[in-house]
Amino acid sequence: MPDLAQLRDLDPARWSELAQAWNDWSDDLARQLEDMDGEVTRRIADDEVWQGFAAAAAEHYVDEIRRRGVQSVDDIRDVADVYQQAADDITVFQDRLASILAYARGGGLEVRQNGDVGIAPYDTTGMSDDQRIHEREVRHRALLDVQDQIAELLGEAEDLDRELTGRLEHHSAVHSSAADIAAMQERIEERAARAAELAGTRPLTHEEAVELRDLLEHYAEDPVFATEFLELLGPEKTLALASDVTGIGNHLGNPDPELARGLQIELGQALATATDGRGEPNLGEQWWADLAEAGRQEVLLPGYRGPEGVYGYQFLGPLLNSGEYSSEFLEFLGADLIDFEKENPEAWNTQEGVLGEPLRFNFIDDQTAGLDPMYGLMLALDENPQAAKDFFSKDGENRVEYLAEREWIPDSLTRSVPDDHLSAGWSSFGDALEAATLEAGRDEVSREILRDSIGAFADRPDGIPHTMGDTMTNMISAEIAFVNADSMNSGINPDAARRDDIRKVIGDLAGDPAQYAQIHEAQRVYTALRLEEMASSSFDLGTRYTDVEMAGREAAVIFNALDGARAEAGYAEMTGADNEYNQAIEDRAALTDFVIGNVVGEIPVAGGFLGDGVSMVLDQVVENSRRDDHSAAQGWAEHIYHGGSTNVERLVLDAVIRHEMWGPDMQPPVELMVEGRMPQYSALDDEQRRIFDEWQSGPGSGDLRSVIENIRESYYVDTSISLGNENGSGE
């Protein structure tokens, strides 16, 4: 495994130079091929030189050399791509390492060359015992989090090393002689022909199936083999083979589900390889169209006892759960699959089985029986985030809405399922959405997909399926700045998500304590940084108060949706059930406290939206929840949920105090001052807070009183909930 020093000292530029050298080589070879076309081919065409069979043989030979030469050019360029990927990924890893080290330094830690993490010496002079405990706990939790992040980073670096090594070994043939390349090509074509011969045999014997699996296992990722194999087989016979594979795994004679699994994995990999237009050769779009047409046809399964057959798409679905398919192929196939579903809404409701046993088409995993091919499509989109982004953002089509409204059949491996059973298709849909919005690059396109998701699930009578709750929570948490902006602008921006839809979706998610806590903390991070931007601006005091109030009211809407749902779920203060919420908040709140305490004022923000640095912080909040890694929370935390708008008010008051937003005639109580400065509101004890609240609710605080009142009003508007103390910002 690489260590931190190696990762830090690698020079990505050297890898880019290697990539360029290989690209230059491929360009030289490509020019030589062009010269061959210009010189040799022209002379062969001269009927005064070549005649009869000799001319045909020479032309065929030149065509073969050209084809192999083109393949060599592509192989060399693939090697260049490997080196360039290494350069790009090393840059990403080094950026992440720099962020981790900066985070560690901010948390008072030392990171050694070998990756060991320790707590740096720090001054405890003047600290009380409780403060020492608090500080020690903060640093210890920071240490655990940094250790986890370093281990994860080094593990990913090792995975990259293995991947690149494997790809280079795969392309080692570019160093071979022309004769070796030709011989290898011929062997691959022979293997493809043998695989097609086996695949066309119905029914396959066990020995033939094992031989076919072994061939596919060895060659499925080779474009020459995969394309030749599937061209010889054709789309209809490809799905017939997939049907036979299902028969091997089902209860027909001596079932062998493990062999069926291996065949599905390798057949799917071959299909992904051959349909990728970046490879050469590859199956053209006509083959795709013929495959889609075959997917719409009924296929009889040997031993099947049902009123009708099953559809080719149902055999294709499991194959999509293997390999990385191209964006273009998934768009083409997915569009046709949706069209077919709309024309045949009951297509996947296959009730009968094989020889008295339930049907099973999917042997790659144990999540579904594989009757619903949309499950496989969603898994394929999850594997290719850019494909998912392209698929869900197709102009003129709201595919998110369609998939949220379609019937996801139980697709269970057993005949009887509980009434509350949800198909694993829902979670695969969620994974694909998360890939499209969070993993393919966040921009206006991904945010439009988030808008579609909010609208679709707000309109869904049954709300958000619980298996998709984490997905929606992660999407909203990571894009909390965007959600806030849409909430405030929904009345004036026709493209924005509607405020009522946002409230409804967040309220639905908040019924789960962990989801409530994650959105709550993302909102708290965002609000603190947004208030920092407003309070620290160079505008006059009145303008800053107006901006702070706007940011506070914006946040109040989101906190209202969260807390309203919590109350309506039947959780009241001081009940045992409410402890679930308190614990979920506590697990994450300390991380937010740490972020707010160490990042506010350090990250530039502009234009009312958060910059890349803040997005990184929010991503950390989301990632900790995705990993269910509560140990990543930094430091000591107390229960923060005491009543309604208190969260927003405290954040506002902290920002106001930090930037001393008061005029000469509205100074805070002198008895609260420490060395001429007012401590943060969140640091005051109960008595100090009572004194401050009395001052800020009176005429002496000037505009501050109306700011807090208006924020409180925004929190409680249009809601019947009554949580905590509505008359003061304290506890």
Secondary structure, 3 states (H helix, E strand, C coil): CCCHHHHHHCCHHHHHHHHHHHHHHHHHHHHHHHHHHHHHHHHHCCCCCCCHHHHHHHHHHHHHHHHHHHHHHHHHHHHHHHHHHHHHHHHHHHHHHHHHHHHHHHCCEEECCCCCEEECCCCCCCCCHHHHHHHHHHHHHHHHHHHHHHHHHHHHHHHHHHHHHHHHHHCHHHHCCHHHHHHHHHHHHHHHHHHHHHHCCCCCCHHHHHHHHHHHHHHCCCHHHHHHHHHHHHHHHHHHHHHHHHHHHCCCCCCCHHHHHHHHHHHHHHHHHHCCCCCCCCCCHHHHHHHHHHHCCEECCCCECCCCCEEHHHHHHHHCCCCCCCHHHHHHHHHHHHHHHHHCCCCCCCCCCECCECCCCCCCCCCCCCCCHHHHHHHHHHHCHHHHHHHHCCCCCCHHHHHHHCCCCCCCCCCCCCCCCCCHHHHHHHHHHHHHHHHCCCCHHHHHHHHHHHHHHHHCCCCCCHHHHHHHHHHHHHCHHHHHHHHHHCCCCCCCCCHHHHHHHHHHHCCCHHHHHHHHHHHHHHHHHHHHHHHCCCCCHHHHHHHHHHHHHHHHHHHHHHHHHHHHCCCCCCCCCHHHHHHHHHHHHHHHHHHHHHHCCCCCCECCECCHHHHHHHHHHHHHHHCCCHHHCCCCCCCCCCCCCHHHHHHHHHHHHHCCCCCCCCCCCHHHCECCECCCHHHCCHHHHHHHHHHHCCHHHCHHHHHHHHHHHHHHCCCCCCCCCCCCCCC
